[in-house]
């Protein structure tokens, strides 16, 4: 059941362009590996063109654990999703 809901939700978000093309995690055929390869390609192009390139890394390892569930539900509702609140 979870897989069905996940697939339908992702299809909806992608179809309605709520997820950007730069999103790699949790998207079919896009992963951290595709993100690294795309970044490496961009960096190589910049180096070949003699552009200055700054790289900043962020660690979002536990970012979802700190998400405010009421704010997340409100954002999903704004995207026209019917959400059943399990968080009170």
C-alpha positions in Angstrom: 0.0 0.0 0.0 2.8 2.4 0.9 4.5 1.8 -2.5 1.2 2.6 -4.4 0.7 5.8 -2.4 4.3 6.8 -3.0 4.1 6.2 -6.7 0.9 8.1 -7.1 2.1 11.0 -5.0 5.4 11.2 -7.0 3.6 11.0 -10.3 1.3 13.9 -9.2 4.2 16.0 -7.9 6.3 15.5 -11.0 3.3 16.0 -13.4 2.4 19.3 -11.7 6.0 20.4 -11.5 6.1 20.6 -7.7 9.5 18.8 -7.9 12.3 20.6 -9.7 14.6 19.0 -12.3 17.4 19.4 -9.8 15.9 16.9 -7.4 17.8 13.6 -7.4 16.9 11.7 -4.2 13.8 9.6 -4.2 13.1 10.0 -7.9 13.2 7.1 -10.4 16.4 7.0 -12.4 17.9 9.8 -10.2 20.0 9.2 -7.2 22.9 10.6 -5.3 25.1 9.0 -8.0 23.3 10.9 -10.8 23.6 14.0 -8.7 27.4 13.5 -8.3 27.8 12.8 -12.0 25.8 15.9 -13.0 27.8 18.0 -10.6 31.1 16.7 -11.8 30.1 17.4 -15.4 29.2 21.0 -14.5 32.5 21.5 -12.7 34.5 20.1 -15.6 32.7 22.5 -18.0 33.5 25.4 -15.7 37.1 24.4 -15.4 37.5 24.0 -19.2 36.0 27.5 -19.6 38.3 28.9 -16.9 35.3 29.9 -14.7 35.8 30.2 -11.0 33.7 27.5 -9.3 32.9 27.4 -5.6 31.4 24.2 -4.1 29.5 24.2 -0.9 28.3 21.0 0.8 25.4 20.6 3.1 24.6 17.6 5.3 20.9 17.0 5.3 21.2 13.6 6.8 18.6 14.1 9.5 16.7 17.0 7.9 13.4 15.2 7.6 13.5 14.3 11.3 13.3 18.0 12.1 10.4 18.8 9.6 7.4 20.4 11.2 4.6 18.0 10.4 1.8 20.7 10.6 3.8 22.9 8.2 4.4 20.0 5.9 0.7 19.1 5.8 -0.2 22.7 5.2 2.2 22.8 2.2 0.8 19.6 0.8 -2.7 21.0 1.1 -1.6 24.1 -0.8 -0.5 21.8 -3.6 -4.1 20.5 -3.8 -3.4 17.2 -2.1 -6.0 15.5 0.1 -4.0 14.7 3.3 -5.3 12.8 6.2 -3.7 14.3 9.3 -2.2 11.6 11.6 -0.4 14.2 13.6 -3.4 15.8 15.4 
